[in-house]
Amino acid sequence: MLFEKKIRELRDENGILQRQLAALLEIDTPMFSKIERGDRRAKREQVIKLAEYFHQDEQSQGRFS
């Protein structure tokens, strides 16, 4: 599963708003929206934070280099 789809799926399953994850990543909501749509790549640090937040293995999130 692609990173952006996985993030959206986890966010929806857990009832979390984009703005909440944007705050976690210290970015604005439109920037997070672009990451979730696949219009922008997440930085490695952001991927790690999201993986930790959702208790996911970072490698299962997909490839982002």
Secondary structure, DSSP 8 states (H G I E B T S, - for coil): --HHHHHHHHHHHTT--HHHHHHHHTS-HHHHHHHHHTSS---HHHHHHHHHHTT--GGGG----
